[in-house]
Amino acid sequence: MGEDQEWMTVRKAAEWSGYNADYLRDLISQEKIVAVKEEGRWKVSRQSVLAYKQAAEEQGDKRWGPKDN
């Protein structure tokens, strides 16, 4: 894994970002966020999730943004 990136599990990324974990897995399969599989678990790049989140917010389409709980 890249040393210059912060990696987190999908569950932690979901808690941090507000996105549903299944949605993050969909983004991984669509290669919209950077992820690696380590010991059978996906780890996502915090920076890529943040970049995706910012792009969604800039588009103004709230369907793609994180959900308020």
ROSE-4610 file (N, C-alpha, C; in Angstrom, 1 decimal, always signed):
// ROSE-4610
residu = [M/M/M/G/G/G/E/E/E/D/D/D/Q/Q/Q/E/E/E/W/W/W/M/M/M/T/T/T/V/V/V/R/R/R/K/K/K/A/A/A/A/A/A/E/E/E/W/W/W/S/S/S/G/G/G/Y/Y/Y/N/N/N/A/A/A/D/D/D/Y/Y/Y/L/L/L/R/R/R/D/D/D/L/L/L/I/I/I/S/S/S/Q/Q/Q/E/E/E/K/K/K/I/I/I/V/V/V/A/A/A/V/V/V/K/K/K/E/E/E/E/E/E/G/G/G/R/R/R/W/W/W/K/K/K/V/V/V/S/S/S/R/R/R/Q/Q/Q/S/S/S/V/V/V/L/L/L/A/A/A/Y/Y/Y/K/K/K/Q/Q/Q/A/A/A/A/A/A/E/E/E/E/E/E/Q/Q/Q/G/G/G/D/D/D/K/K/K/R/R/R/W/W/W/G/G/G/P/P/P/K/K/K/D/D/D/N/N/N]
num = [1/1/1/2/2/2/3/3/3/4/4/4/5/5/5/6/6/6/7/7/7/8/8/8/9/9/9/10/10/10/11/11/11/12/12/12/13/13/13/14/14/14/15/15/15/16/16/16/17/17/17/18/18/18/19/19/19/20/20/20/21/21/21/22/22/22/23/23/23/24/24/24/25/25/25/26/26/26/27/27/27/28/28/28/29/29/29/30/30/30/31/31/31/32/32/32/33/33/33/34/34/34/35/35/35/36/36/36/37/37/37/38/38/38/39/39/39/40/40/40/41/41/41/42/42/42/43/43/43/44/44/44/45/45/45/46/46/46/47/47/47/48/48/48/49/49/49/50/50/50/51/51/51/52/52/52/53/53/53/54/54/54/55/55/55/56/56/56/57/57/57/58/58/58/59/59/59/60/60/60/61/61/61/62/62/62/63/63/63/64/64/64/65/65/65/66/66/66/67/67/67/68/68/68/69/69/69]
x = [+0.9/+0.0/+0.9/+0.4/+1.1/+1.4/+2.6/+2.9/+2.4/+2.1/+1.6/+0.1/-0.6/-2.0/-2.4/-3.6/-4.1/-5.2/-5.1/-6.0/-6.9/-8.1/-9.1/-10.0/-10.6/-11.5/-12.8/-13.5/-14.8/-15.7/-15.7/-16.6/-16.2/-14.9/-14.4/-14.7/-14.5/-14.7/-16.2/-17.1/-18.5/-18.8/-18.3/-18.5/-18.0/-16.8/-16.1/-16.8/-17.2/-17.7/-19.2/-20.0/-21.4/-22.0/-21.2/-21.7/-22.0/-22.9/-23.2/-22.0/-21.7/-20.6/-20.8/-22.1/-22.4/-22.1/-22.5/-22.3/-20.8/-20.0/-18.5/-18.0/-18.5/-18.1/-18.4/-19.6/-20.0/-19.0/-18.6/-17.6/-16.3/-15.9/-14.7/-14.8/-15.9/-16.0/-16.1/-16.6/-16.6/-15.3/-14.4/-13.1/-13.2/-14.2/-14.4/-13.6/-13.2/-12.4/-11.2/-10.1/-8.9/-9.0/-8.8/-8.9/-8.0/-7.6/-6.7/-7.4/-7.2/-7.7/-6.5/-6.6/-5.6/-6.1/-5.6/-6.1/-7.6/-8.1/-9.5/-10.4/-9.9/-10.7/-10.3/-11.3/-11.0/-10.5/-9.5/-9.0/-9.1/-9.7/-9.9/-9.0/-8.6/-7.8/-8.7/-8.4/-9.2/-9.2/-8.1/-8.0/-8.9/-9.1/-9.9/-11.4/-11.8/-13.1/-13.4/-12.5/-12.7/-12.8/-12.0/-12.1/-13.4/-13.9/-15.2/-16.3/-16.3/-17.3/-17.3/-16.1/-16.1/-16.6/-16.3/-16.8/-18.4/-18.9/-20.4/-21.0/-20.4/-20.9/-20.9/-19.8/-19.7/-20.7/-21.1/-22.1/-23.5/-23.7/-24.9/-26.0/-25.7/-26.6/-26.6/-27.5/-27.5/-27.7/-28.2/-28.4/-27.1/-25.9/-24.7/-23.9/-24.4/-23.6/-23.9/-23.2/-23.4/-24.8/-25.4/-26.7/-26.6/-27.4/-27.5/-28.2/-27.7/-28.3/-29.2]
y = [-1.2/+0.0/+1.2/+2.3/+3.5/+4.1/+4.5/+5.1/+6.5/+7.2/+8.5/+8.6/+7.5/+7.5/+6.9/+7.4/+6.9/+5.8/+4.6/+3.5/+3.2/+2.8/+2.4/+1.4/+0.6/-0.4/+0.3/-0.5/+0.0/+0.5/-0.3/+0.1/+1.4/+1.6/+2.9/+4.0/+3.7/+4.8/+5.2/+4.2/+4.5/+5.4/+5.0/+5.8/+7.3/+7.4/+8.6/+9.5/+8.9/+9.7/+9.9/+9.0/+9.1/+8.3/+7.7/+6.8/+5.4/+4.7/+3.3/+2.5/+1.5/+0.6/-0.2/-0.6/-1.2/-0.3/+1.0/+2.0/+2.1/+2.2/+2.3/+1.1/-0.1/-1.3/-1.2/-0.6/-0.4/+0.6/+1.6/+2.5/+1.9/+0.9/+0.2/-0.6/-1.4/-2.2/-1.4/-0.2/+0.7/+1.5/+1.3/+1.9/+3.5/+3.9/+5.3/+5.8/+4.9/+5.2/+4.2/+4.5/+3.7/+2.7/+1.4/+0.4/-0.7/-1.4/-2.6/-3.7/-4.9/-6.0/-6.5/-6.5/-7.0/-8.0/-9.2/-10.3/-10.5/-10.4/-10.7/-9.5/-8.4/-7.2/-6.0/-5.3/-4.0/-3.0/-2.3/-1.0/+0.1/+1.2/+2.3/+3.4/+4.2/+5.4/+6.5/+7.0/+8.1/+9.3/+9.6/+10.7/+10.5/+9.3/+9.0/+9.2/+8.7/+8.9/+10.4/+11.1/+12.6/+13.3/+12.9/+13.5/+13.2/+11.9/+11.5/+12.3/+12.4/+13.2/+14.7/+15.3/+16.7/+16.9/+15.9/+16.0/+15.9/+15.0/+14.8/+16.1/+16.7/+18.0/+19.1/+19.2/+20.3/+20.1/+18.9/+18.7/+19.1/+19.2/+19.7/+18.6/+17.4/+16.3/+15.5/+15.8/+15.2/+13.7/+13.2/+11.7/+11.0/+11.6/+10.9/+11.3/+12.2/+12.6/+11.7/+11.8/+11.0/+11.3/+10.3/+10.5/+11.0/+11.9/+12.3/+11.3/+11.0/+10.0/+10.6]
z = [+0.0/+0.0/+0.0/-0.6/-0.7/+0.7/+0.9/+2.2/+2.4/+1.3/+1.4/+1.5/+1.6/+1.7/+3.1/+3.6/+4.8/+4.4/+4.9/+4.5/+5.7/+5.4/+6.4/+5.9/+6.8/+6.4/+5.8/+5.1/+4.5/+5.6/+6.7/+7.9/+8.4/+8.7/+9.2/+8.2/+6.9/+5.9/+5.9/+6.1/+6.1/+7.3/+8.5/+9.7/+9.5/+8.9/+8.8/+7.7/+6.6/+5.4/+5.5/+6.1/+6.1/+4.9/+4.1/+3.1/+3.7/+3.1/+3.5/+3.0/+3.8/+3.5/+2.1/+1.9/+0.6/-0.6/-0.4/-1.4/-1.7/-0.6/-0.8/-1.6/-1.3/-2.0/-3.5/-3.8/-5.2/-5.8/-5.1/-5.7/-5.9/-5.1/-5.3/-6.5/-6.7/-7.9/-9.2/-9.1/-10.2/-10.4/-9.5/-9.5/-9.4/-8.6/-8.4/-7.2/-6.3/-5.2/-5.2/-4.6/-4.6/-3.4/-3.6/-2.6/-2.9/-1.9/-2.0/-1.1/-1.5/-0.6/+0.1/+1.4/+2.3/+3.3/+3.3/+4.2/+4.0/+2.8/+2.5/+2.8/+3.2/+3.5/+2.7/+2.2/+1.5/+2.4/+2.0/+2.7/+1.6/+2.0/+1.0/+1.4/+0.4/+0.6/+1.1/+2.2/+2.8/+1.8/+1.2/+0.2/-1.0/-1.4/-2.6/-2.2/-1.0/-0.5/-0.4/+0.2/+0.4/-1.0/-2.0/-3.3/-4.0/-3.8/-4.4/-3.7/-2.4/-1.6/-2.0/-2.2/-2.6/-4.0/-4.9/-6.3/-6.3/-5.5/-5.4/-4.9/-3.9/-3.3/-4.3/-5.1/-6.1/-7.2/-7.5/-8.5/-8.0/-6.7/-6.2/-6.2/-6.6/-6.7/-5.4/-4.5/-3.1/-3.1/-4.2/-4.3/-4.1/-4.5/-4.4/-3.2/-2.4/-1.2/+0.0/+1.1/+2.2/+2.8/+3.5/+4.1/+5.6/+5.9/+7.3/+8.1/+9.3/+10.2/+11.2]
